[in-house]
Amino acid sequence: MYQQKIYNLFKEAGAIMEGHYLYTSGKHGSHYIQCAQVLKSPYYTEILVKELTKKLTGEYDLVIGPAVGGITLSYEIAKHYNVFGLFTEREDGVMKLRRGFEIPKGAKVLVVEDVVTTGGSVKEVIDVVEDAGGEVKDIAVLVDRCKDIKKSKLSDYKDKYHALLKLDLEAYEPDDCPLCEKYGRPIKPGSR
């Protein structure tokens, strides 16, 4: 699917919000991508998973993503490959496996996430996988907001990184944000 078609699907689902937002990074921006709005629909999710998996090798023992954004995506992509779909969670600020989840040594792992901006959450999941002895084969994301993956926390994994939709959205430091004057305080719709 072309970028514009994917963008339109997100827009139609109400997943692309416009206004004044506070990002997890602390920066401000005029757009927020709320993937929960698109992933709540089995119809849209099926389309996105089908398109995203076309970019992947498909040789995985399991799929894993960070809670909350990566849970639905992990499950649906795992279903596509008929493997287990796991998720990590933060406990006392540290990303880890919980709920009895385990990654077997040598497991070929697909790491997934709904939106990547800095790559921080995905890098934390990668660390969990590698600490358990798993091998990250690919990283798949629905929306890439990174301006340059080579300068992100995922730079060492750039050859394994696959994004369905790439968006170059402006982000402002709070002190230099033109949206503050227009809209006042930013809204923080994210999960952290």
N, C-alpha and C positions, 0 to 999 in steps of 0.2 A: 504494500500500500504506500502511496505517496505521502510525504510529510503533511501536505495540506489536508488530505483525507483523514489522517490520524488526528490532526489538530481539530478538524471539524467534528469528529466523533467526540473528542473530549469536550468541546464547546457545547455540542448538542446535549451531552450528559450533565452539563452544569459543573464540570470539573475545572474550568478555567474561570477564575474569579478576577474581577477588576476593581481596583480601589486603592487602598493604602495599607500595606501589610508589613508586619515585623517577621522577618525570617529567623530560622533557628540560629543562623550565623550572627544575628544581631543587626544585620543590615535591613534597610527598608526597600520596598519595591511596589510597583503598581499592579502586579499580577501575582496570583497565588494559584498553584495547581493542587487541587484537592482530589487526589485520585480515588478516595473513598466514594466520591460521587459517580465515578465511572465503574468502579469495581463492585458496586452494590448491584449492578445489573448483570445477570448471567449472560444476556445477549451481548453486551459490549465486551464483557470479560472474555468470552469465547473468541470474539473477533481479535482482540488484542493479543491473547495468548497464541492464537494461530499465526498471526503476523510476526510476533516476537520470536517464536520457536523456529521460524524459517531462517533466522539469522544464526542459529546455534548448531553445534555438532550433534547433539542428542545422545551422547555417550556419557550418561551420568548414573551414579548409584543413588544419589539423593539430591534434593533441592532444599535450599535454606534461605530465609530472609529475616530481617529484623522486625520485631513487633513494633508498631502495629501495622505499618504500611506494607510490609512484606508478607504478612500472613496469608491473605487471600491469594496473592500472586504465587507464593510458594506452593500452596495447595493445588491451585489450578494447573500450574506448569508441571508439578509432580504427577498429577492425574494424566496429563498429556503423555508423559514418558513412562507411566506406570511404575513409579518409584515413590519412596517416602518423601513427604513434604514437612520439613521442620521449621521452627522459628526460634530465634534468640530473644532474650528479654534482658532488660537492665535490672540488676539487683544491686542496691547501694551505689548506683551510678556506673556499674561495670556490666558490659554486655557478656551474657553467658547462656549456656544451655541449661534449661530447667525442665520440669515435668517428666523427668526420666528419659529425655532425648539423649541419644548418643550418636557420635560420628565414628564409624569403624575406621581403624587405621588403614590408610591407603585408599579410602573411598574417593571416587571421582565426584566432585561436588559442583553444582551450579548454584551460585549466589544470586539472589534476585532482590530487587527493591522497586518501589513505585516511583519515587522521585530522587534524583541525585543532584545535589548542589555543590557541596564541598567534597563529598565522598566519605565523610566521617563515619556514618553509621555502617556503610558497606565495609569499610576498612576494619571496623570493630568485628563484624561478622567474619571476615576473612581471617582475622587473628584467632577467633574461636575455632574455625575450621582447621587452620594450620596447627594450632596448639594441640588439637585432638589427633593430629596425624593424617588429616584429610588433605586432598589435593584439589585446589580450586582450578577447575577446567575452564569455566567461563563465568562472566558476570553479565547479567541481563537486567536492564532497567526499562521501565515504561517511558519515563521522561528524564532527559538529561538537561539539567540547567547549568552544568559546568561550562564555563566559557572555553576552557582548554583542559582536557583530561590529563594532558602531560604535566600540568601545573597543579593538579588536585592531589588529594590523599591517595588516589588510585593510580598514580603515574606509573608505578611498577607493574601494573596490570593492564596497561593500555591496549595490548594486543589481544586480551581476553575480554575486553569490554564491548558490550553491544547495547545500543539504545534504540528504541522504537521511534521516539520523537525527540528531536533536539531543539531546544528553545534558548535563544540568546536574549534573556530578559535583563534589563538594567537593574542593578542593585546599588543603593546609596548608603554611605555612612550616615548615621543618624544626624550628625552635625551639618551635613551637606545635602540633606534630603529636601528637594523642592516640593514633595508631596505633603510634608508636615504643615507648610503654610496653607496649602489648599484644603487639606482634609483634617488637620489636627493630629491627634495621637493615632498611631497605626494599630490595626487589628492583628491579633496573634491567633490565627486559626489552626496552627499546627499541633502536633502531638507531644512536643517537648516544651 
